[in-house]
Amino acid sequence: MSYEVSIEHEDDLIKAYTSGAADSKDSFDLLSRIVESCKKHNCYRVLTKSGLTAMSTMTAFDHIKIYEDLGITKSRYNIAWFVAEPRMREKVEDIAAMLRNRNLVNGFVFSDYAEARRWLLQEKLPGRKSN
């Protein structure tokens, strides 16, 4: 199965949908498109809905450099990863933990899409006034 991506801006969120098996190039391309969409819409709340079927350990470790190279930082981006499949959720949780441990992102992995969305919409972003 090939790797497929869809990105849209909706409800004050950048929503990215992925499916298939991803390698490092796929991850870089996805994250580049997310950054481009965030800048275009001035929206830095990212909700990913993952249908990943496979990702190597090397690809997972490459995410640190990818996030650094693309300037995806904790001070600007909030990211919620929704991953329904338990085996892939564990791999994405490992990536999220590596990124948080290096103080790169403010993000968490969720097994419930609605919960991931609620977390993002409740987060107060730097420079934003609370309602």
C-alpha positions as CSV (number, residue, x, y, z in Angstrom):
1,M,0.0,0.0,0.0
2,S,1.3,3.4,-0.9
3,Y,1.5,6.4,1.5
4,E,-1.4,8.9,1.1
5,V,-1.8,12.3,2.7
6,S,-4.6,14.9,2.9
7,I,-4.3,18.3,4.6
8,E,-7.0,20.8,5.2
9,H,-7.8,23.9,7.4
10,E,-11.0,23.5,9.3
11,D,-12.4,24.7,12.6
12,D,-9.3,26.6,13.5
13,L,-7.2,23.5,13.1
14,I,-4.9,22.1,10.5
15,K,-6.1,18.6,9.9
16,A,-3.8,16.0,8.3
17,Y,-4.9,12.5,7.4
18,T,-2.4,9.8,6.6
19,S,-2.6,6.2,5.5
20,G,-0.2,3.5,4.4
21,A,3.5,2.8,5.2
22,A,5.7,5.9,5.7
23,D,9.5,6.3,5.3
24,S,11.6,9.3,6.2
25,K,11.0,11.1,2.9
26,D,7.2,10.7,3.3
27,S,7.5,12.1,6.9
28,F,9.5,15.1,5.7
29,D,7.1,15.8,2.8
30,L,4.1,15.5,5.2
31,L,5.6,17.8,7.8
32,S,6.7,20.3,5.1
33,R,3.1,20.5,3.8
34,I,1.8,20.9,7.3
35,V,4.2,23.8,8.0
36,E,3.2,25.4,4.7
37,S,-0.5,25.1,5.6
38,C,0.1,26.4,9.1
39,K,1.8,29.5,7.7
40,K,-0.8,30.0,5.0
41,H,-3.7,29.9,7.5
42,N,-1.8,31.4,10.5
43,C,-3.0,28.3,12.4
44,Y,-0.5,26.3,14.4
45,R,-2.9,23.7,16.0
46,V,-2.3,20.4,14.1
47,L,-4.6,17.4,14.4
48,T,-3.3,14.3,12.6
49,K,-5.4,11.3,12.0
50,S,-3.1,8.5,11.3
51,G,-3.8,5.4,9.3
52,L,-0.2,4.4,9.3
53,T,0.4,0.7,8.6
54,A,4.2,0.7,9.0
55,M,7.2,2.8,10.0
56,S,10.7,1.7,10.6
57,T,12.6,2.5,13.8
58,M,15.1,4.6,11.7
59,T,12.2,6.6,10.3
60,A,10.9,7.2,13.8
61,F,14.3,8.5,14.9
62,D,14.6,10.7,11.8
63,H,11.7,12.8,13.1
64,I,14.0,14.7,15.5
65,K,16.0,16.1,12.7
66,I,13.0,16.6,10.5
67,Y,11.2,18.7,13.2
68,E,14.4,20.7,13.8
69,D,15.1,21.3,10.1
70,L,11.5,22.5,9.5
71,G,11.4,24.7,12.6
72,I,8.5,22.9,14.2
73,T,8.9,24.1,17.7
74,K,7.1,24.0,21.0
75,S,6.8,27.8,21.1
76,R,4.5,27.8,18.1
77,Y,3.0,24.4,17.3
78,N,0.6,22.3,19.3
79,I,0.2,18.8,17.8
80,A,-2.3,16.1,18.6
81,W,-1.8,12.7,16.9
82,F,-4.8,10.4,16.8
83,V,-3.8,6.8,16.1
84,A,-6.5,4.2,16.4
85,E,-4.3,1.1,15.8
86,P,-2.6,0.1,19.1
87,R,0.7,-1.1,17.5
88,M,1.2,2.1,15.5
89,R,0.0,4.3,18.4
90,E,2.9,2.9,20.4
91,K,5.4,3.8,17.7
92,V,3.9,7.3,17.4
93,E,3.9,7.7,21.2
94,D,7.7,6.9,21.1
95,I,8.2,9.6,18.5
96,A,6.2,12.1,20.5
97,A,8.1,11.3,23.7
98,M,11.4,11.8,21.8
99,L,10.3,15.2,20.5
100,R,9.0,16.3,23.9
101,N,12.2,15.1,25.7
102,R,14.2,17.3,23.4
103,N,11.8,20.2,24.1
104,L,10.8,20.4,20.4
105,V,7.0,20.0,20.5
106,N,3.9,20.4,22.7
107,G,2.1,17.3,21.6
108,F,0.4,14.1,22.7
109,V,-0.9,10.9,21.2
110,F,-4.6,10.0,21.6
111,S,-6.6,6.9,21.0
112,D,-9.8,9.0,20.7
113,Y,-10.2,11.5,17.9
114,A,-12.7,13.7,19.8
115,E,-10.4,13.9,22.8
116,A,-7.4,14.9,20.6
117,R,-9.5,17.7,19.0
118,R,-10.8,18.9,22.4
119,W,-7.2,19.0,23.7
120,L,-6.1,21.2,20.8
121,L,-9.0,23.6,21.0
122,Q,-8.5,24.1,24.7
123,E,-4.8,24.7,24.5
124,K,-3.9,28.3,24.8
125,L,-1.2,29.2,22.2
126,P,1.5,31.7,23.0
127,G,0.5,35.3,22.0
128,R,-3.2,34.4,22.0
129,K,-5.6,36.0,24.4
130,S,-7.9,33.6,26.2
131,N,-11.7,34.0,25.7
